[in-house]
Amino acid sequence: MSASGSCLCGAIKYTIDGPLRQVTACHCSQCRKQSGHFYAATSAKDSDLSIHGGENLTWYEASDDARRGFCKKCGSALFWKPNGRDTTSILAGSLDNDAGIKIIDHIFAADKGDYYEINDDVPVYPQGRGS
């Protein structure tokens, strides 16, 4: 499988040459504050992810567990990288093409904004998976 994506201004482009995980919607307060709503992210092995324009990529260490990657020119949120893992989460909305992925669950739903409801037919977890 191959997919590609970019930030809004095109300063950062990336390709994935390997499988993508299905999409998880994260409703935690950090994801909501950075994105303005909730994160919808897929994921790929680091060895399958190639980033072009990396000089425009800025990482913000949002917690002791992970960092968030975004374009320093246009501010587009692109990545979420857990510490100590060989995968990177990729915001599904930044993909350029139809990657054949769908939302399969919602996590941290207890933190969701009060202005919307989760009304689809996929599992909803109040905290992380299994909660």
C-alpha positions as a printed Julia matrix, in Angstrom:
131×3 Matrix{Float64}:
   0.0    0.0    0.0
   1.17   3.51  -0.74
  -0.28   6.81   0.42
   0.82  10.42   0.52
  -0.1   13.61   2.28
   0.97  17.14   3.09
   0.4   20.18   5.22
  -1.91  22.96   4.0
   0.84  25.07   2.42
   2.74  22.1    0.93
   6.02  22.85   2.71
   5.87  19.34   4.24
   4.98  16.33   2.16
   5.13  12.72   3.19
   4.69   9.27   1.72
   3.86   5.97   3.36
   5.04   2.81   1.64
   3.35   0.19   3.77
   0.13  -0.54   5.6
  -1.84   2.1    7.46
  -3.75   1.36  10.64
  -7.46   2.11  10.53
  -8.43   5.5   12.0
  -8.89   6.2   15.7
 -10.74   9.35  16.74
  -9.2   10.83  19.9
 -11.33  13.25  21.91
  -8.79  14.04  24.66
  -8.34  17.66  25.66
  -4.86  17.91  24.07
  -6.09  16.69  20.69
  -9.13  18.97  20.86
  -7.05  22.02  21.77
  -4.48  21.46  19.04
  -6.94  20.63  16.28
 -10.01  22.64  17.27
 -12.12  19.47  17.34
 -10.84  15.9   17.67
  -7.95  14.03  16.11
  -8.71  11.4   13.49
  -5.44   9.57  13.05
  -4.06   6.56  11.29
  -0.59   5.21  11.94
   2.37   3.7   10.1
   5.71   2.17  10.92
   8.49   4.76  11.0
  10.41   2.71   8.43
   7.49   3.13   5.99
   7.16   6.92   6.49
   9.24   9.36   4.42
   9.0   13.08   5.21
  10.06  15.7    2.65
  10.5   19.28   3.81
  11.44  18.13   7.29
  13.14  21.46   7.94
   9.6   22.89   8.15
   8.47  20.28  10.67
   8.35  21.38  14.3
   7.79  19.01  17.2
   5.99  20.0   20.38
   6.46  17.77  23.42
   2.89  17.85  24.67
   3.48  15.31  27.46
   6.04  12.91  28.87
   4.54  10.23  26.59
   4.48  11.78  23.13
   5.18  14.74  20.88
   3.12  16.39  18.14
   4.49  17.37  14.74
   3.24  20.35  12.78
   4.27  22.68   9.97
   6.07  25.76  11.25
   4.93  27.73   8.17
   1.16  27.1    8.06
   0.57  25.44  11.45
  -1.01  22.26  10.07
  -1.01  19.45  12.62
   0.35  16.33  10.92
   1.8   13.78  13.35
   1.62  12.36  16.85
   4.71  10.38  17.88
   4.65   8.21  21.01
   8.0    7.99  22.77
   9.82   4.68  22.46
   7.67   3.25  19.67
   8.54   2.57  16.05
   5.27   4.03  14.73
   3.99   7.52  14.03
   0.34   8.54  14.03
  -0.67  10.57  10.98
  -3.67  12.86  10.9
  -6.05  11.28   8.41
  -7.21  14.65   7.1
  -3.7   15.41   5.84
  -3.75  12.46   3.41
  -3.95  13.4   -0.28
  -5.65  10.3   -1.6
  -8.18   7.64  -0.72
  -6.19   5.3    1.49
  -9.12   2.94   2.13
  -9.2    3.65   5.87
 -12.19   4.26   8.14
 -12.8    5.31  11.75
 -12.88   2.13  13.86
 -13.13   3.59  17.36
 -13.28   6.67  19.58
 -10.95   7.09  22.55
 -11.04   9.5   25.49
 -14.71  10.13  24.76
 -15.24  11.24  28.37
 -13.2   14.35  27.47
 -15.13  15.21  24.29
 -16.54  18.67  23.77
 -20.12  19.23  24.89
 -21.07  20.76  21.52
 -21.16  17.45  19.61
 -22.31  13.86  19.95
 -20.64  10.64  18.85
 -23.33   8.95  16.76
 -21.63   6.31  14.66
 -21.6    2.54  15.13
 -17.99   2.0   16.22
 -16.72   1.32  19.75
 -16.49   4.29  22.12
 -14.07   4.21  25.04
 -14.37   6.74  27.89
 -10.54   6.72  28.24
  -8.12   4.66  26.17
  -8.96   1.35  24.53
 -10.34  -1.17  26.97
 -11.61   1.46  29.4
